[in-house]
Amino acid sequence: EVQRFEGMTRTPMDDWLFDTDYASRLLKDQLKAATLEGFGLEGKSQAIGASGAVVHYVRKTQKAGLEHVNTIRCHEAADYLILDPATIRNLELAESSMGEAGDSLLGILDKTRTGMGARLLRAWMIRPSVREAEITSRLDAVSELSASATATEAVVNAFEGIFDLERLLSRITIGTAGPRELVSMRTSVGRLPAIKAALTPLKSERFQTLSSRLDLLGDLHQLLTNSIADNPPPTLADGGVVRDGYHSELDELRRMSKDSKGYLASLETRE
C-alpha cells in the first residue's frame, strides 16, 4: 500500500526483505560476486539489508535485471562529516528557512550545467569530506579555474548540450528508453571530445586524472550516428527510427511498404 509522507510517496516493504541472508544473496546475484567483502560490506548487516531491499524494490518496480547496477560502495563515516537532517536544515544548506531552495547555500553556489553535476554538488554539500587529500585536491582544482577566466569559460562551454547521462543509461539499460533518448545519448557523447580538450591544458592533479580517464566513446557515437535517424519519432512503433542505408533488409521492407505495386511488378518480371 502506497502512503504519502511529508510530500513523498512511501511504499512499505516487508521486514523479511531486510534480512541479512536474503539481502546478501540478492546483492551477490546482482553484482555477480561470490562475496561482498570487495565492496566494503563484509560484516555490515544493516547496510547489506538496506541495499538488498532497495535492489529488490527496483527489480520489482522496473521489471528488469538492472544490468547497469554492477557495483556498490560503502561510505565510511570517517571519510565525511556526518550532518543530520536538523543540522542540514538549520544551516540552510539545501533550502532556506522559508523552504526556498534558491536562497540556500546550495542555491547560491550551484552554477552546474548538468543534472549530474547538480546531484554531485548537493551530495558533497550535505556530506562534506574530511579527508585532507580530497579537500586539497578540490581546492587545487578550484584555484586553477578561478585564476583563469579563459579556462573556466572553456570548461563551462564544453558541457553545453550534455544531457543527464546517468538517467539516460538507466532507461536504456532497463529497456524503457525511446528513440529521442538515443538521440540525447548521441548528442551527449558527441560533446566528450570538447570536454577532453578543455581539461587537457589544466595542470592540477584532479583535472589531469579526469582527462586521462575520460573515454571518448567514439565507437558508441559512431554506432548511434550510423543507425539512428537525425530526427526520429517519439516511439519505435511510429517507424523511421533507423537511418536509411543502415540495414539492407529493413531498407528493402521499407521500399516494399512504400511501393507495393512496383515491388509486385518487379517480382512478376523476375519470376
Secondary structure, DSSP 8 states (H G I E B T S, - for coil): --EEETTEEE----GGGG-HHHHHHHHHHHHT-S-SGGGT-TT-HHHHHHHHHHHHHHHHHHTS--TT--------GGGB----HHHHHHTTSSS-TTS-GGGSHHHHH---SSHHHHHHHHHHHHS-B--HHHHHHHHHHHHHHHT-HHHHHHHHHHTTT---HHHHHHHHHTT---HHHHHHHHHHHTTHHHHHHHHTT--SHHHHHHHHH----HHHHHHHHHHB-SS--SSGGGS--B-TTS-HHHHHHHHHHH-HHHHHHHHHHH-
